[in-house]
């Protein structure tokens, strides 16, 4: 059953969602940006240990609290780890006032019709049961649209909602994430097709159902306003998608009703060599910038 206090925060509280969910494929790049080269560790176990240490440093920083960061998306290994002597989801909610989400997808299938759907997830039900037991509120899964193609966009959206309904059956709230590549030669056309497909699936949801949408910042400001206002949408959140934090925040500030859910743009100024004072100051400044773009609109 969905936690009503968490749902109230995620629907109504000013702030943004931190994306701390880099998985195996994106972890080396995230560590490299943090200042840890692939030659600095040996094997996946050491890599994930270093990534967990970075995430714990972020989650335990003074500025990382529900005053600005209303939710956080976790990688499965992060969900299973500890922070502050507690399981990470428990620590986030009880100690920081941050609602925990879980990335559940296993990566992307090969591109077909200009899009990449999700790889099969045969163990999803077991993962969702484990997530529920750990106090996870919702989930996230990312597909990618590279160009405007009716078959490709349709396949992405249909699969997202099919799996989303499976997630809802477990009492969790899904973040539907069909990312449109910012370098797409037909980005604006793909966004128009995506908006129509999303509206069609949202209209078909049972009365009272609530989902989140995580979307690329649109070419045209406020283009997703009809989705922001849809009765089945708890919130529309924006991914940074490769934009710098400055660019992402500027674009976000022009989209009313959208809040941030940034990953790389959240951590781009953090370095492993920083002492705690410098690290906390840098993260605090970043959090204020992303919060402002999520709350104060042009």
C-alpha positions in Angstrom: 0.0 0.0 0.0 1.3 3.5 -0.9 2.5 5.5 2.0 0.2 8.5 2.2 2.8 10.8 3.8 5.4 10.0 1.2 2.8 10.5 -1.6 1.8 13.9 -0.2 5.4 15.0 -0.2 6.0 13.8 -3.7 2.9 15.4 -5.1 2.9 18.7 -3.3 6.2 19.6 -1.6 8.5 22.1 -3.4 11.9 20.5 -4.3 13.4 18.0 -6.7 14.4 14.3 -7.0 18.0 13.4 -6.9 19.0 10.6 -9.3 21.6 8.4 -7.5 21.0 5.4 -9.7 23.9 5.0 -12.1 24.2 1.3 -12.9 27.0 -0.9 -14.1 27.3 0.6 -17.5 27.4 4.2 -16.4 29.3 3.8 -13.1 32.8 4.1 -14.6 31.9 7.4 -16.2 30.4 8.7 -13.0 33.5 7.8 -11.0 35.7 9.3 -13.6 33.9 12.6 -13.3 34.3 12.3 -9.5 38.0 12.0 -10.0 38.4 8.2 -9.8 39.9 6.6 -12.9 39.3 3.0 -14.0 42.9 2.3 -13.2 42.2 3.2 -9.6 40.2 0.0 -8.9 40.1 -3.6 -9.9 36.8 -5.3 -10.8 33.1 -4.6 -10.3 33.1 -5.2 -6.6 35.7 -2.4 -5.9 33.9 -0.2 -8.5 30.5 -0.5 -6.8 32.1 0.0 -3.3 33.6 3.3 -4.4 30.3 4.4 -6.0 28.5 3.5 -2.8 30.9 5.6 -0.8 30.4 8.5 -3.1 26.6 8.2 -2.7 26.7 7.9 1.0 28.9 11.1 1.1 26.2 12.8 -0.9 23.2 11.5 1.2 24.9 12.4 4.5 25.8 15.9 3.5 24.0 18.6 5.4 22.3 20.1 2.4 20.9 16.7 1.3 17.6 16.8 3.1 13.8 16.9 2.5 13.9 20.7 2.7 15.2 20.7 -0.9 15.6 17.1 -2.1 12.1 15.5 -1.7 13.1 12.2 -3.3 16.1 10.1 -4.4 16.3 7.3 -7.0 18.6 4.5 -5.9 20.5 1.7 -7.7 19.7 -1.8 -6.5 23.1 -2.2 -4.7 22.6 1.2 -3.1 19.2 0.1 -1.8 20.8 -3.0 -0.3 23.6 -0.9 1.4 23.8 1.2 4.5 24.1 4.8 5.4 24.4 6.2 8.9 24.3 2.7 10.3 20.8 2.0 8.7 19.5 0.5 5.5 19.7 3.3 2.9 15.9 3.6 2.3 15.3 3.8 6.0 18.1 6.4 6.5 16.8 8.5 3.7 13.3 8.7 5.0 13.8 8.7 8.8 16.9 10.7 9.0 16.8 13.0 5.9 13.1 13.2 5.1 13.8 12.0 1.5 11.4 9.6 -0.2 13.3 6.6 -1.7 12.8 5.3 -5.2 14.4 2.3 -6.9 15.7 2.0 -10.5 14.4 -1.4 -11.6 15.3 -1.7 -15.3 18.2 -3.9 -16.5 19.3 -1.7 -19.3 18.3 -1.1 -22.9 17.7 -3.5 -25.8 19.3 -2.8 -29.2 17.8 0.1 -31.1 14.9 -0.6 -33.4 12.7 1.9 -35.2 14.7 4.7 -33.7 14.1 3.7 -30.1 15.4 1.4 -27.4 12.9 -0.5 -25.2 13.8 -2.1 -21.9 15.6 -5.4 -21.7 13.5 -8.2 -20.2 13.0 -8.2 -16.5 12.1 -11.8 -15.5 12.9 -11.2 -11.8 10.9 -8.0 -11.5 8.2 -9.3 -9.2 10.8 -10.6 -6.7 12.7 -7.3 -6.8 9.5 -5.3 -6.2 8.6 -7.5 -3.2 12.1 -6.9 -1.8 11.9 -3.2 -2.5 8.5 -3.0 -0.7 9.9 -4.7 2.3 12.8 -2.2 2.5 10.5 0.8 2.5 10.9 1.9 -1.1 8.0 4.2 -2.3 8.3 4.0 -6.1 10.4 2.9 -9.0 12.1 4.2 -12.2 12.8 2.6 -15.6 14.4 4.4 -18.5 13.8 3.8 -22.3 15.4 6.0 -25.0 13.9 7.5 -28.2 16.5 8.6 -30.7 14.2 9.8 -33.5 10.6 10.4 -34.4 9.2 7.1 -35.5 5.6 6.0 -34.9 6.5 2.3 -34.2 9.5 3.1 -32.0 7.8 5.7 -29.8 4.7 3.6 -29.6 6.7 0.5 -28.5 8.5 2.5 -25.8 5.4 4.0 -24.3 3.3 0.7 -24.4 6.1 -1.2 -22.6 6.6 1.5 -20.0 2.9 1.4 -19.1 2.7 -2.4 -19.2 5.5 -2.6 -16.7 4.1 0.4 -14.8 0.9 -1.5 -14.2 2.9 -4.4 -12.8 4.6 -2.1 -10.4 1.4 -0.5 -9.3 0.1 -4.0 -8.5 2.8 -4.1 -5.8 1.7 -0.9 -4.2 4.6 1.1 -5.6 4.4 4.2 -7.7 6.2 4.1 -11.1 8.3 6.8 -12.7 7.6 6.4 -16.4 10.8 7.5 -18.2 10.8 7.6 -22.0 13.9 9.8 -22.6 14.1 11.7 -25.9 17.8 12.1 -26.8 18.8 15.7 -26.8 20.9 15.1 -30.0 18.0 13.7 -31.9 17.6 15.2 -35.4 13.8 15.1 -34.9 13.7 15.9 -31.2 10.7 18.3 -31.4 8.7 15.9 -33.6 9.5 13.0 -31.3 8.3 15.0 -28.3 5.0 15.7 -30.0 4.4 12.1 -30.8 5.5 11.1 -27.3 3.1 13.5 -25.7 0.2 12.1 -27.6 1.2 8.5 -26.8 1.6 9.3 -23.1 -1.8 11.0 -23.0 -3.5 8.0 -24.6 -2.0 5.6 -22.0 -2.7 7.9 -19.1 -6.3 8.3 -20.2 -6.6 4.5 -20.1 -5.4 4.1 -16.5 -8.0 3.1 -13.8 -9.6 6.0 -11.9 -7.5 7.1 -9.0 -4.2 5.7 -10.4 -1.2 8.0 -10.0 2.2 7.8 -11.8 5.2 10.1 -12.3 6.6 11.0 -15.7 10.3 11.7 -16.2 10.9 13.5 -19.5 13.7 15.2 -21.4 13.5 19.0 -21.2 11.3 19.9 -24.2 12.4 22.0 -27.1 9.4 24.3 -26.6 8.9 25.6 -23.1 5.7 24.2 -21.3 5.2 21.7 -24.1 4.3 19.0 -21.5 1.9 21.2 -19.6 -1.1 19.0 -20.6 0.7 16.1 -19.0 1.5 18.1 -15.9 -2.2 18.8 -15.5 -3.4 15.2 -16.3 -5.4 13.7 -13.4 -3.3 10.5 -13.5 0.0 12.3 -13.1 1.4 12.9 -9.7 4.3 15.0 -11.0 6.4 15.5 -14.1 10.1 15.5 -13.5 12.9 16.5 -15.9 16.1 14.6 -16.7 19.2 16.6 -17.5 19.9 14.3 -20.5 23.5 15.4 -21.1 22.9 19.2 -20.7 25.2 20.9 -18.3 23.6 21.9 -15.0 23.5 25.5 -16.0 21.7 24.7 -19.3 19.4 22.2 -17.7 18.4 24.6 -14.9 17.8 27.4 -17.4 15.6 25.2 -19.5 13.8 23.8 -16.4 13.0 27.3 -15.1 10.9 27.8 -18.3 8.8 24.7 -17.8 6.0 25.4 -15.2 5.0 22.4 -13.1 8.2 20.4 -13.9 10.8 19.7 -11.2 14.3 18.3 -11.7 15.4 14.7 -11.4 19.1 15.2 -12.3 22.0 12.7 -12.1 25.2 13.9 -13.7 24.1 17.6 -13.4 23.8 17.0 -9.6 27.3 15.6 -9.2 29.3 17.4 -11.9 31.2 19.6 -9.5 32.0 17.0 -6.8 35.4 15.5 -6.6 36.8 12.7 -4.4 39.8 14.8 -3.4 37.6 17.5 -1.8 37.7 17.7 2.0 34.3 17.6 3.7 33.9 21.3 3.9 34.6 21.9 0.2 32.4 18.9 -0.8 29.5 20.0 1.4 29.7 23.6 0.2 29.8 22.5 -3.5 26.9 20.2 -3.1 24.9 22.7 -1.2 25.4 25.3 -3.9 24.3 22.8 -6.5 21.2 21.8 -4.6 20.2 25.4 -4.2 20.6 26.0 -7.9 18.5 22.9 -8.9 15.9 23.7 -6.3 15.5 27.2 -7.5 15.0 26.1 -11.1 12.4 23.5 -9.9 10.4 26.0 -7.8 11.0 29.5 -9.3 9.7 29.7 -12.8 10.3 32.3 -15.5 
